């Protein structure tokens, strides 16, 4: 399926807010990063990352522990078959939490 090419939204404030949330996979607090969706419908394409609003918190690598962000990208946590559904759910959940924290989205970018 072809998706129209649009310039993805960039918002450092939103990325920092997502990074303050606990990891959506393992639940650890204090190690999260904003993981971008790898789905074309969220703006991913070629070397271009998806919109910053299509992110969710996953933990980073730390000494002796491979983080959920790497494991998710490598297909260890979720199979290819389930990755789209999980990504959609996590993006919507992150946006819902951001709204609850008082974040205001630009018109038309919320996936919830």
KEMIBA-794175 format. One line per 2 residues: their letters; for each residue x, y, z of N, C-alpha, C. Coordinates in Angstrom, 1 decimal. Example, Ala and Ser with C-alpha at 12.3 -4.5 7.8 and 13.67 -1.06 7.14 Angstrom:
as	13.2 -5.7 7.8 12.3 -4.5 7.8 13.2 -3.3 7.8 ~ 12.8 -2.2 7.1 13.7 -1.1 7.1 12.9 0.0 7.9
//
This chain:
xx	0.8 -1.2 0.0 0.0 0.0 0.0 0.9 1.2 0.0 ~ 0.6 2.2 -0.8 1.4 3.4 -0.9 0.7 4.5 0.0
xx	1.6 5.2 0.7 1.2 6.3 1.5 1.8 7.6 1.0 ~ 1.0 8.7 1.0 1.6 9.9 0.4 2.8 10.4 1.3
xx	3.8 10.9 0.6 5.0 11.4 1.3 4.7 12.8 1.9 ~ 4.8 12.8 3.2 4.7 14.1 3.9 5.9 14.2 4.8
xx	6.2 15.5 5.1 7.3 15.7 6.1 6.9 15.3 7.5 ~ 7.6 14.4 8.2 7.1 14.0 9.5 7.3 15.2 10.5
xx	6.4 15.2 11.5 6.4 16.2 12.5 7.6 15.9 13.5 ~ 8.3 17.0 13.9 9.4 16.9 14.9 9.0 17.7 16.1
xx	9.1 17.2 17.3 8.8 17.9 18.5 9.6 17.3 19.7 ~ 10.7 18.0 20.0 11.6 17.6 21.0 10.9 17.6 22.4
xx	10.0 18.5 22.6 9.2 18.5 23.9 8.4 17.2 24.1 ~ 7.8 16.8 23.0 7.0 15.5 23.1 7.9 14.3 23.3
xx	9.0 14.3 22.6 10.0 13.2 22.8 10.5 13.1 24.2 ~ 10.8 14.2 24.8 11.2 14.2 26.2 10.1 13.8 27.2
xx	8.9 14.1 26.9 7.7 13.7 27.7 7.6 12.2 27.6 ~ 7.7 11.6 26.4 7.6 10.2 26.2 8.7 9.5 27.0
xx	9.9 10.0 27.0 11.0 9.4 27.6 10.9 9.4 29.1 ~ 10.0 10.2 29.7 9.8 10.2 31.2 8.8 9.1 31.6
xx	8.2 8.4 30.7 7.2 7.4 31.0 7.9 6.0 31.2 ~ 7.4 5.1 32.0 8.0 3.8 32.1 7.9 3.0 30.8
xx	8.9 2.1 30.7 8.9 1.3 29.4 7.6 0.5 29.3 ~ 7.0 0.6 28.1 5.8 -0.1 27.8 5.9 -1.6 27.7
xx	7.1 -2.1 27.6 7.3 -3.5 27.4 7.6 -4.2 28.8 ~ 8.6 -3.7 29.5 9.0 -4.3 30.8 8.6 -3.5 32.0
xx	8.2 -2.3 31.9 7.7 -1.5 33.0 8.7 -0.7 33.8 ~ 10.0 -0.9 33.5 11.1 -0.2 34.3 10.9 1.3 34.1
xx	11.2 2.0 35.2 11.1 3.4 35.2 12.5 4.0 35.2 ~ 12.7 5.2 34.5 14.0 5.9 34.5 15.0 5.6 33.4
xx	14.6 4.6 32.5 15.5 4.3 31.4 14.9 4.4 30.0 ~ 13.8 5.0 30.0 13.0 5.0 28.7 13.6 6.0 27.7
xx	13.4 5.6 26.4 13.7 6.4 25.2 12.4 6.5 24.4 ~ 12.3 7.5 23.6 11.1 7.6 22.7 11.4 6.7 21.5
xx	10.8 5.6 21.4 11.0 4.7 20.2 10.0 5.1 19.1 ~ 10.6 5.3 17.9 9.7 5.7 16.8 9.1 4.5 16.1
xx	7.9 4.6 15.7 7.2 3.6 14.9 8.0 3.3 13.7 ~ 8.0 2.0 13.2 8.6 1.7 12.0 7.6 1.4 10.9
xx	6.4 1.9 11.1 5.3 1.7 10.1 5.2 2.9 9.1 ~ 5.0 2.5 7.9 4.9 3.5 6.8 3.7 4.5 7.1
xx	2.6 3.9 7.6 1.4 4.8 7.9 1.7 5.8 8.9 ~ 2.8 5.7 9.7 3.2 6.7 10.7 4.3 7.6 10.1
xx	4.6 7.5 8.8 5.5 8.4 8.2 6.9 7.8 8.0 ~ 7.1 6.5 8.4 8.4 5.9 8.2 8.6 5.6 6.7
xx	9.9 5.8 6.3 10.2 5.5 4.9 11.6 5.7 4.6 ~ 12.3 4.7 4.0 13.7 4.8 3.7 14.5 5.2 4.9
xx	15.3 6.2 4.8 16.1 6.7 5.9 15.4 7.7 6.8 ~ 14.1 7.9 6.6 13.3 8.9 7.3 12.6 8.2 8.5
xx	12.7 8.8 9.7 12.0 8.3 10.8 10.5 8.7 10.8 ~ 9.7 8.0 11.5 8.3 8.4 11.5 8.1 9.7 12.3
xx	7.0 10.2 12.3 6.6 11.4 13.1 7.0 11.2 14.6 ~ 7.4 12.3 15.2 7.7 12.2 16.6 6.5 11.9 17.4
xx	5.3 12.1 16.9 4.1 11.8 17.6 3.7 10.4 17.5 ~ 4.4 9.6 16.7 4.2 8.2 16.6 5.4 7.5 17.3
xx	5.5 7.8 18.6 6.6 7.2 19.4 5.9 6.6 20.7 ~ 6.7 5.8 21.4 6.3 5.2 22.6 7.5 4.9 23.4
xx	7.4 4.8 24.8 8.6 4.6 25.6 9.0 3.1 25.7 ~ 10.3 2.9 25.4 10.9 1.6 25.5 12.3 1.9 26.2
xx	12.7 1.0 27.0 14.0 1.2 27.8 15.2 1.0 26.9 ~ 16.3 1.7 27.3 17.5 1.7 26.6 18.4 0.6 27.1
xx	19.5 0.3 26.4 20.5 -0.6 26.9 21.2 0.0 28.1 ~ 21.6 -0.9 29.0 22.4 -0.4 30.1 23.4 -1.6 30.5
xx	24.4 -1.3 31.3 25.4 -2.4 31.6 24.7 -3.7 32.0 ~ 25.0 -4.7 31.1 24.5 -6.1 31.4 23.1 -6.3 31.0
xx	22.4 -5.4 30.4 21.0 -5.5 30.1 20.8 -5.0 28.7 ~ 20.2 -5.8 27.8 19.8 -5.3 26.5 18.4 -4.7 26.6
xx	18.3 -3.5 26.2 17.0 -2.7 26.4 15.9 -3.2 25.5 ~ 14.7 -2.9 25.9 13.5 -3.3 25.1 13.5 -2.6 23.8
xx	14.1 -1.4 23.7 14.1 -0.7 22.4 14.8 -1.5 21.4 ~ 16.0 -2.0 21.7 16.7 -2.8 20.8 16.0 -4.1 20.5
xx	15.5 -4.7 21.5 14.8 -6.0 21.4 13.6 -5.9 20.5 ~ 12.9 -4.8 20.7 11.7 -4.6 19.8 12.1 -4.4 18.4
xx	13.1 -3.5 18.1 13.5 -3.3 16.8 14.0 -4.6 16.1 ~ 14.6 -5.5 16.9 15.1 -6.7 16.3 14.1 -7.8 16.2
xx	12.9 -7.6 16.6 11.8 -8.5 16.5 11.8 -9.6 17.6 ~ 12.5 -9.4 18.7 12.6 -10.3 19.8 11.4 -10.3 20.7
xx	10.9 -9.1 21.0 9.7 -8.9 21.9 8.4 -9.2 21.2 ~ 8.3 -8.8 20.0 7.0 -9.0 19.3 7.3 -9.5 17.9
xx	6.5 -10.5 17.5 6.8 -11.1 16.1 6.3 -10.1 15.0 ~ 6.8 -10.3 13.8 6.4 -9.4 12.7 4.9 -9.4 12.5
xx	4.3 -10.6 12.8 2.8 -10.7 12.7 2.1 -9.8 13.6 ~ 2.6 -9.6 14.8 1.9 -8.7 15.8 2.4 -7.3 15.9
xx	3.5 -7.0 15.2 4.2 -5.8 15.4 3.4 -4.6 15.1 ~ 2.6 -4.6 14.0 1.7 -3.5 13.6 0.7 -3.2 14.7
xx	0.0 -4.2 15.2 -1.0 -4.0 16.2 -0.5 -3.5 17.5 ~ 0.7 -4.0 17.9 1.3 -3.6 19.2 1.8 -2.1 19.0
xx	2.4 -1.8 17.9 2.9 -0.4 17.6 1.7 0.5 17.7 ~ 0.6 0.2 17.0 -0.6 1.1 17.0 -1.1 1.3 18.4
xx	-1.2 0.2 19.1 -1.7 0.3 20.5 -0.7 1.2 21.4 ~ 0.6 0.9 21.3 1.5 1.7 22.1 1.6 3.2 21.7
xx	1.5 3.5 20.4 1.5 4.9 20.0 0.2 5.6 20.6 ~ -0.9 4.9 20.4 -2.2 5.5 21.0 -2.1 5.7 22.5
xx	-1.6 4.7 23.2 -1.4 4.7 24.6 -0.5 5.8 25.1 ~ 0.6 6.0 24.4 1.5 7.1 24.7 0.8 8.5 24.5
xx	0.1 8.6 23.4 -0.6 9.9 23.2 -1.7 10.1 24.2 ~ -2.3 9.1 24.6 -3.4 9.2 25.7 -2.7 9.7 27.0
xx	-1.6 9.1 27.3 -0.9 9.5 28.6 -0.4 11.0 28.4 ~ 0.1 11.3 27.3 0.6 12.7 27.0 -0.5 13.7 27.2
xx	-1.7 13.4 26.6 -2.9 14.3 26.8 -3.2 14.4 28.3 ~ -3.2 13.3 29.0 -3.6 13.3 30.4 -2.6 14.2 31.2
xx	-1.3 14.2 30.7 -0.3 15.0 31.4 -0.4 16.5 30.9 ~ -1.3 16.8 30.1 -1.5 18.2 29.6 -0.9 18.6 28.3
xx	-0.3 17.6 27.6 0.3 17.9 26.3 -0.8 18.2 25.3 ~ -0.6 19.3 24.5 -1.6 19.7 23.4 -0.9 19.3 22.1
xx	-1.6 18.5 21.3 -1.1 18.1 20.0 -1.5 19.1 18.9 ~ -0.7 19.3 17.9 -1.1 20.1 16.8 -2.3 19.4 16.1
xx	-3.1 20.2 15.4 -4.3 19.7 14.7 -4.0 18.5 13.8 ~ -4.7 17.4 13.9 -4.6 16.3 13.0 -3.4 15.3 13.1
xx	-2.7 15.4 14.2 -1.5 14.5 14.3 -1.7 13.4 15.3 ~ -2.7 13.4 16.1 -3.0 12.4 17.2 -3.6 11.2 16.5
xx	-3.0 10.0 16.9 -3.4 8.7 16.3 -4.4 8.0 17.2 ~ -4.7 8.6 18.3 -5.6 7.9 19.3 -7.0 7.9 18.8
//
